[in-house]
């Protein structure tokens, strides 16, 4: 099942304030993703905020599965590159498994309703 690395990052307000190492991180990250089948789905996107406040920059990377996502994040190549970003840009990153094809939220709601009723 497809998995995702989701980042909620805090880039500087001005491009002039981006540390050079963050740019190096951006230049090199794809080479760490390739062995694990990772690809960017969202990066440096323009946001159209409809609810709440979004003050951070979302990043979504797709992987064939959770094993590949974990393999990428834990890989020596990515761990070596990671401080280039984390030392100069705050944020949160999670790895999450996607839903199966044909997923229907109504079925999940029904299961939750059944569990509530005991």
N, C-alpha and C positions, 0 to 999 in steps of 0.2 A: 504494500500500500504506500502511496506517495507520502513523503514527509517534507517538512519545511523548516528552514531556519528563519526565524522572524526576529529582526532587530528593530528596536525603537531607540534611535540614536539622537544625540544632541550635538549637531554640528555648530560651529561658530556662526554667529549672525551674519558676518561678512566673509566673503570668499578670501579676502586678503588675510584673514586671521587663521586660515586653515594651515596647520603645521605641515611642513614638507613630508614628514613621515606618514601622515595620513594619505597624502597623494601617492606615495610609494606603495602603501598598503592597497589602495585602489588599483594601482597598475598591476600588482602581483596576485591579487586574490583569485582571479580566474584560474591561474595555473594550479592553485591548491584545490579548486573545485572540480576540475576536469577528471582526475582519476576516480572521483566518486559520483560522476554523472550530475553534478550540481550545476544549476543555471539560475541566473537572476530572473525573477518575475517582476519585482518592483525595486527600483533604485533611482535616487535623485528625481523623484516624481513630484509633479505639481499636485497639491492637495486641494480638494473641494470639500471642506469640512461641513457636514450636514448636522452633526450632533456633537455636543461637547466641545472640548478644546484639544487641538493637536499642536503641541509645541515642539514635537520631535519629528525626526525624519524616519519614516518606515522603510525597512528593507525586507524583502521576502526572496528567499532562495529555495528552489525546488530540488528535491532529491528523489531518486527512484524508491527509496524506503528509509526507514529509521536507522537501519544498520549503516547505510551509506552516509546519512547525515551525521551520525555519531563518529563514524570513521573519519570523515572530513574534519570535524571540529577537533577531534583528539589527535589528528595526524601531526607528525613532527613538522611538516612543511607549514601547516596553518599555525601551530603553536609558536613557531619561530616568528611568524609574521604578525600575530595577534597584538603584541605590545605596541606596534606601530600605530594602531588605532586606539587601544585601551589607555595608553599613556597620554593621549591627547584629545580624546573625545569620550564623554560619558555616554552611557546607554545601557540598555537591557537586551539580552539575546536569549531566546528559547528555541528548543527543537521540539516540534510537535508533529504528530502523525495526522494525516488527512483522513477524510471519510471515504468509505467504499463507494464505487460507482452506484448510482441509484439511491443514495442515502436520502431519507425523508425525515425531516425534523419532527413531523407529526407522529411518527412511530416512537421516537425518543420521548416526546411529550406523553404519549399513551403509557409507555413503560414507567415513566416517573409518576404519573397519576396512579397507576396500579400499585407502585411501591408505597406511595403516601397512604393509600387506603388499607395497606397491610395485607 
